[in-house]
């Protein structure tokens, strides 16, 4: 190895001593030659967490060594020549990156190495805006990766959401504009009432109940209704159950062309009557046996019949058409209580070509 020579100069550059072999000049407990050797950046040996370097001098408090890391240690506990390596004033291992030079110094009190203080901080690349440079406890010259989202504005729909993207924003506004509807009570109606969508109900919406006390026994059978007793009910009441009487009116006709003019007119009813009243006109062709005269006679008819459940006639009315001839009406041969055959017939004379047109009324 070549001999290292040193010379001592004053501040003006004047040389007071000639070139001297550095190995014979003392520097503390070592010599200048060893100290100069330790100042050379050597590449560390060993492993990522058990570093070995060559130290030519004697370790004293504050002894500096600079080396180039050969492997990343990932911040794991690390030793140099068996002695712990920490961040300044801590017991935390520094993060070493392969290919970078690090200066450490020996602390005799703790018998460990402290890395020389440089950049400090706990920010990582995700905490710094993209393209921006920074340094932290672990490294220098790092580049941030945080996205710069600028201004964020958004109109939020009903029940919608907005995902705020990862990164930095200069601000913005999330807006939601919704029509509001205050409290309202809806009364029952014959038409549909709609609470429209797309609005915020700021008050209670009340659907008023159906009122009324009608029951199925109050409403005519087959008719639908709603009341406090139910919705869409169907009535079951009859005229009789409501205190009324069944009633019907109509017309009937009949003709005959033979015999004594017996003509039957049937009243077809939807119920069994208790009283039947008929009125109308009968046209008769009369053959008077006494004189042989033939006379066409229009006769006004009016009769009331009372019918009981034995189908027997309780009463009838005879109507005189002439002094010698009369027309009688009666209920005969009843086969059904709601089909009433009414007959008219002549006596004391011949009646032919008879026709009848009656209006009837019937009560149950």
C-alpha positions as CSV (number, residue, x, y, z in Angstrom):
1,X,0.0,0.0,0.0
2,X,1.3,3.4,-0.9
3,X,2.4,5.7,1.9
4,X,0.0,8.5,2.8
5,X,1.9,11.7,3.5
6,X,0.5,14.8,5.1
7,X,1.6,18.4,5.5
8,X,0.6,21.1,7.9
9,X,-0.3,24.5,6.6
10,X,-1.5,27.7,8.2
11,X,-4.5,29.6,7.0
12,X,-2.5,31.4,4.4
13,X,-1.2,28.2,2.9
14,X,2.3,28.5,4.3
15,X,3.8,25.0,5.0
16,X,5.3,24.7,8.4
17,X,6.2,21.0,8.3
18,X,7.4,19.0,5.4
19,X,5.5,15.9,4.0
20,X,5.2,13.4,6.8
21,X,4.0,9.7,6.8
22,X,0.4,9.8,8.0
23,X,0.8,6.4,9.8
24,X,3.2,8.0,12.3
25,X,1.0,11.0,13.0
26,X,-1.3,10.3,16.0
27,X,-5.0,11.2,16.0
28,X,-6.6,10.4,19.3
29,X,-6.0,6.8,20.1
30,X,-5.4,6.1,16.4
31,X,-3.3,7.6,13.7
32,X,-4.1,9.8,10.8
33,X,-3.7,7.0,8.3
34,X,-6.4,4.8,9.9
35,X,-8.7,7.8,10.2
36,X,-8.3,8.6,6.6
37,X,-9.0,5.0,5.7
38,X,-12.3,5.0,7.7
39,X,-13.3,8.1,5.7
40,X,-13.4,6.1,2.5
41,X,-17.0,5.0,1.5
42,X,-16.8,1.2,1.7
43,X,-19.6,-1.1,0.6
44,X,-21.1,-2.9,3.6
45,X,-20.7,-6.7,3.9
46,X,-22.8,-9.2,5.8
47,X,-26.5,-9.2,5.4
48,X,-29.3,-6.7,5.3
49,X,-29.7,-6.7,9.1
50,X,-26.2,-7.8,10.2
51,X,-23.9,-5.4,8.5
52,X,-20.2,-5.8,8.6
53,X,-17.7,-3.1,7.8
54,X,-14.0,-2.7,8.3
55,X,-13.1,-0.3,11.1
56,X,-9.3,0.4,11.2
57,X,-9.4,2.8,14.2
58,X,-10.4,2.3,17.7
59,X,-14.1,3.0,18.5
60,X,-14.4,6.0,20.7
61,X,-17.5,8.1,21.4
62,X,-18.4,10.1,18.3
63,X,-16.3,7.9,15.9
64,X,-17.8,8.4,12.4
65,X,-18.0,5.8,9.6
66,X,-19.6,6.2,6.2
67,X,-20.6,3.1,4.2
68,X,-22.7,2.1,1.2
69,X,-25.6,-0.2,2.0
70,X,-25.5,-3.3,-0.1
71,X,-29.1,-4.5,0.7
72,X,-32.4,-3.0,1.8
73,X,-33.1,-3.8,5.4
74,X,-36.8,-2.7,5.3
75,X,-36.4,-0.9,8.6
76,X,-35.8,-4.1,10.5
77,X,-33.5,-4.3,13.5
78,X,-29.9,-4.0,12.2
79,X,-26.4,-4.3,13.6
80,X,-23.0,-3.0,12.5
81,X,-20.3,-5.4,13.5
82,X,-22.6,-6.7,16.1
83,X,-23.6,-3.4,17.6
84,X,-27.1,-2.0,17.3
85,X,-27.9,0.7,14.7
86,X,-30.6,3.3,15.7
87,X,-32.1,6.5,14.5
88,X,-30.6,9.5,16.4
89,X,-31.7,9.5,20.1
90,X,-34.0,6.5,19.7
91,X,-34.0,2.7,19.8
92,X,-35.7,2.5,16.3
93,X,-33.8,1.0,13.5
94,X,-33.4,3.2,10.4
95,X,-34.4,2.2,6.9
96,X,-31.4,1.4,4.7
97,X,-31.7,1.3,0.9
98,X,-29.1,-0.5,-1.2
99,X,-26.7,1.7,-3.1
100,X,-27.1,4.7,-0.8
101,X,-24.3,6.0,1.5
102,X,-25.0,6.4,5.2
103,X,-22.9,8.0,7.9
104,X,-23.1,6.6,11.4
105,X,-21.3,7.5,14.6
106,X,-20.5,5.4,17.6
107,X,-22.0,6.1,21.0
108,X,-19.9,4.6,23.8
109,X,-22.5,5.1,26.5
110,X,-25.1,2.9,24.8
111,X,-22.5,0.9,22.9
112,X,-24.4,1.4,19.6
113,X,-24.3,3.3,16.4
114,X,-26.6,6.2,15.6
115,X,-27.2,7.1,12.0
116,X,-26.4,10.7,11.2
117,X,-29.4,13.0,11.3
118,X,-30.6,14.1,7.9
119,X,-34.1,14.4,6.6
120,X,-36.9,13.6,9.1
121,X,-40.6,13.0,8.8
122,X,-43.2,10.2,8.6
123,X,-44.9,11.1,5.4
124,X,-45.0,8.4,2.7
125,X,-45.5,8.7,-1.0
126,X,-49.3,8.4,-0.7
127,X,-49.3,11.4,1.6
128,X,-47.6,13.8,-0.9
129,X,-49.1,15.1,-4.1
130,X,-48.1,13.3,-7.3
131,X,-44.9,14.5,-8.9
132,X,-43.9,16.4,-5.7
133,X,-40.5,15.6,-4.2
134,X,-39.9,15.1,-0.5
135,X,-37.7,13.3,2.1
136,X,-38.5,11.4,5.3
137,X,-36.8,9.4,8.0
138,X,-36.4,6.6,5.5
139,X,-35.2,8.2,2.4
140,X,-34.6,11.4,0.4
141,X,-35.7,12.5,-3.0
142,X,-39.0,10.6,-2.9
143,X,-41.9,11.4,-5.3
144,X,-45.5,11.6,-4.0
145,X,-48.3,9.6,-5.6
146,X,-51.4,11.3,-4.1
147,X,-53.9,12.3,-6.9
148,X,-54.8,15.9,-7.2
149,X,-58.6,15.9,-7.7
150,X,-59.0,19.7,-7.8
151,X,-62.5,21.0,-7.2
152,X,-65.2,18.4,-6.5
153,X,-68.8,19.5,-7.1
154,X,-71.8,17.1,-7.4
155,X,-75.6,17.3,-7.5
156,X,-76.9,14.4,-5.3
157,X,-80.1,12.7,-6.4
158,X,-82.7,11.4,-3.9
159,X,-81.2,8.4,-2.0
160,X,-78.1,8.8,-4.1
161,X,-74.5,8.8,-3.0
162,X,-71.2,10.3,-4.1
163,X,-67.9,8.5,-3.6
164,X,-65.2,11.0,-2.7
165,X,-62.1,9.8,-4.6
166,X,-58.8,9.1,-2.8
167,X,-56.5,12.1,-2.9
168,X,-56.3,15.8,-2.5
169,X,-59.1,18.3,-3.3
170,X,-59.2,22.0,-3.2
171,X,-62.8,21.9,-2.0
172,X,-66.2,21.7,-3.6
173,X,-69.9,21.4,-2.8
174,X,-72.2,18.4,-2.6
175,X,-75.7,19.7,-3.3
176,X,-79.1,18.0,-3.0
177,X,-82.3,19.9,-3.9
178,X,-85.5,18.1,-3.1
179,X,-89.1,19.3,-3.1
180,X,-90.6,19.0,0.4
181,X,-94.1,18.3,1.4
182,X,-95.5,19.4,4.8
183,X,-98.1,17.5,6.9
184,X,-101.4,16.9,5.1
185,X,-104.6,14.9,5.8
186,X,-106.4,13.2,2.9
187,X,-110.2,12.8,3.2
188,X,-111.8,9.8,1.6
189,X,-112.8,10.6,-2.0
190,X,-114.5,9.0,-5.0
191,X,-111.4,9.6,-7.0
192,X,-107.8,8.4,-6.4
193,X,-105.5,10.8,-4.5
194,X,-101.8,10.6,-5.3
195,X,-98.8,11.6,-3.2
196,X,-96.3,12.2,-6.0
197,X,-92.8,10.8,-5.9
198,X,-89.6,12.7,-6.0
199,X,-90.3,14.7,-2.9
200,X,-89.3,14.7,0.8
201,X,-92.2,14.3,3.2
202,X,-91.3,16.8,6.0
203,X,-94.6,16.2,7.8
204,X,-96.9,13.3,8.5
205,X,-99.2,12.3,5.7
206,X,-102.5,11.1,7.1
207,X,-105.1,9.1,5.2
208,X,-108.4,9.8,7.1
209,X,-110.6,6.8,7.8
210,X,-113.9,6.1,6.1
211,X,-116.7,7.1,8.4
212,X,-120.4,6.2,8.6
213,X,-122.2,3.4,10.5
214,X,-123.9,1.5,7.8
215,X,-123.8,-2.2,8.0
216,X,-124.7,-4.9,5.4
217,X,-128.2,-5.1,6.9
218,X,-128.7,-1.4,6.2
219,X,-127.9,-1.5,2.4
220,X,-130.0,-3.2,-0.3
221,X,-128.8,-6.6,-1.2
222,X,-126.2,-6.7,-3.9
223,X,-125.1,-3.1,-3.6
224,X,-121.5,-2.3,-2.6
225,X,-120.6,0.3,0.0
226,X,-117.9,1.3,2.5
227,X,-118.3,2.6,6.1
228,X,-116.5,2.5,9.4
229,X,-117.6,-1.2,9.5
230,X,-115.5,-2.1,6.5
231,X,-114.4,-1.3,2.9
232,X,-116.1,-2.6,-0.2
233,X,-118.9,-4.4,1.7
234,X,-122.0,-5.8,-0.1
235,X,-125.4,-5.1,1.3
236,X,-127.8,-7.9,2.3
237,X,-130.9,-5.9,3.2
238,X,-134.3,-6.6,1.6
239,X,-137.3,-4.3,1.3
240,X,-139.0,-6.2,4.0
241,X,-136.0,-6.1,6.3
242,X,-135.9,-2.4,5.8
243,X,-139.6,-2.1,6.8
244,X,-140.9,-1.7,3.3
245,X,-143.3,-3.7,1.0
246,X,-142.5,-5.2,-2.4
247,X,-144.4,-3.5,-5.1
248,X,-144.7,-4.0,-8.9
249,X,-146.8,-2.6,-11.7
250,X,-147.3,-3.6,-15.3
251,X,-149.7,-4.5,-18.1
252,X,-151.2,-7.7,-19.5
253,X,-153.5,-8.6,-22.3
254,X,-155.6,-11.5,-23.4
255,X,-158.2,-12.5,-26.1
256,X,-160.8,-15.2,-26.8
257,X,-163.2,-15.9,-29.7
258,X,-165.5,-18.7,-28.5
259,X,-167.8,-19.9,-25.8
260,X,-169.1,-17.5,-23.3
261,X,-166.1,-15.3,-23.7
262,X,-164.0,-16.8,-21.0
263,X,-160.7,-15.1,-21.1
264,X,-157.7,-15.7,-18.8
265,X,-155.0,-13.1,-18.2
266,X,-151.9,-14.2,-16.2
267,X,-149.9,-11.8,-14.1
268,X,-146.3,-13.0,-13.9
269,X,-144.7,-11.5,-10.8
270,X,-141.3,-11.9,-9.2
271,X,-142.8,-12.4,-5.8
272,X,-145.9,-13.7,-4.1
273,X,-148.4,-10.9,-3.8
274,X,-150.9,-10.3,-1.0
275,X,-153.0,-7.7,-2.8
276,X,-153.5,-7.4,-6.6
277,X,-155.4,-4.4,-8.2
278,X,-156.3,-4.5,-11.8
279,X,-157.9,-1.9,-14.0
280,X,-158.4,-1.4,-17.7
281,X,-160.7,-2.0,-20.6
282,X,-162.5,-5.1,-21.9
283,X,-163.9,-5.1,-25.4
284,X,-166.9,-7.4,-25.7
285,X,-169.1,-8.5,-28.6
286,X,-172.4,-9.3,-27.0
287,X,-175.1,-11.7,-28.5
288,X,-178.2,-10.9,-26.6
289,X,-180.3,-14.1,-26.4
290,X,-183.5,-12.2,-25.9
291,X,-183.4,-10.0,-28.9
292,X,-180.6,-11.5,-31.0
293,X,-178.9,-8.2,-31.2
294,X,-175.2,-8.0,-31.5
295,X,-173.5,-5.2,-29.6
296,X,-169.9,-4.3,-29.2
297,X,-169.4,-3.0,-25.7
298,X,-166.2,-1.4,-24.2
299,X,-166.2,-2.1,-20.5
300,X,-164.1,-0.3,-17.9
301,X,-162.8,-2.9,-15.4
302,X,-161.6,-2.2,-11.8
303,X,-161.1,-5.0,-9.3
304,X,-159.1,-5.7,-6.1
305,X,-158.1,-9.3,-5.1
306,X,-156.9,-10.4,-1.7
307,X,-154.8,-13.6,-1.9
308,X,-153.8,-15.8,1.0
309,X,-151.2,-18.6,1.1
310,X,-154.0,-21.2,0.4
311,X,-154.2,-19.8,-3.1
312,X,-157.9,-19.1,-2.5
313,X,-159.6,-15.9,-3.6
314,X,-160.8,-13.9,-0.6
315,X,-162.9,-11.5,-2.6
316,X,-163.7,-10.4,-6.1
317,X,-165.9,-7.8,-7.8
318,X,-168.6,-8.4,-10.4
319,X,-169.1,-5.6,-12.9
320,X,-172.4,-5.2,-14.7
321,X,-172.1,-4.5,-18.3
322,X,-175.8,-4.3,-19.2
323,X,-179.0,-4.7,-17.3
324,X,-179.2,-8.4,-18.2
325,X,-175.5,-9.2,-18.6
326,X,-172.6,-8.9,-16.3
327,X,-168.9,-9.6,-16.4
328,X,-167.3,-11.2,-13.4
329,X,-163.6,-11.4,-12.6
330,X,-162.0,-13.9,-10.3
331,X,-158.7,-15.7,-9.5
332,X,-159.1,-19.3,-10.6
333,X,-156.8,-22.3,-10.9
334,X,-153.8,-20.7,-9.3
335,X,-150.8,-22.9,-10.0
336,X,-148.1,-20.6,-8.6
337,X,-148.2,-17.9,-6.1
338,X,-146.4,-15.5,-8.4
339,X,-148.3,-16.4,-11.5
340,X,-151.9,-15.2,-11.0
341,X,-154.5,-16.1,-13.7
342,X,-157.3,-13.6,-13.8
343,X,-160.4,-14.7,-15.7
344,X,-163.3,-12.7,-17.0
345,X,-166.5,-14.3,-18.2
346,X,-170.0,-13.3,-19.2
347,X,-173.3,-14.5,-17.9
348,X,-177.0,-14.2,-19.0
349,X,-175.7,-13.8,-22.6
350,X,-173.0,-14.8,-25.1
351,X,-169.7,-12.9,-25.2
352,X,-167.4,-13.6,-28.1
353,X,-164.4,-12.0,-29.6
354,X,-163.4,-10.7,-26.2
355,X,-160.1,-8.9,-25.6
356,X,-158.7,-7.5,-22.4
357,X,-156.0,-4.9,-21.7
358,X,-155.3,-4.5,-18.0
359,X,-152.9,-2.5,-15.9
360,X,-152.1,-4.2,-12.6
361,X,-150.4,-3.4,-9.3
362,X,-149.3,-6.0,-6.8
363,X,-148.1,-5.7,-3.2
364,X,-146.4,-8.3,-1.1
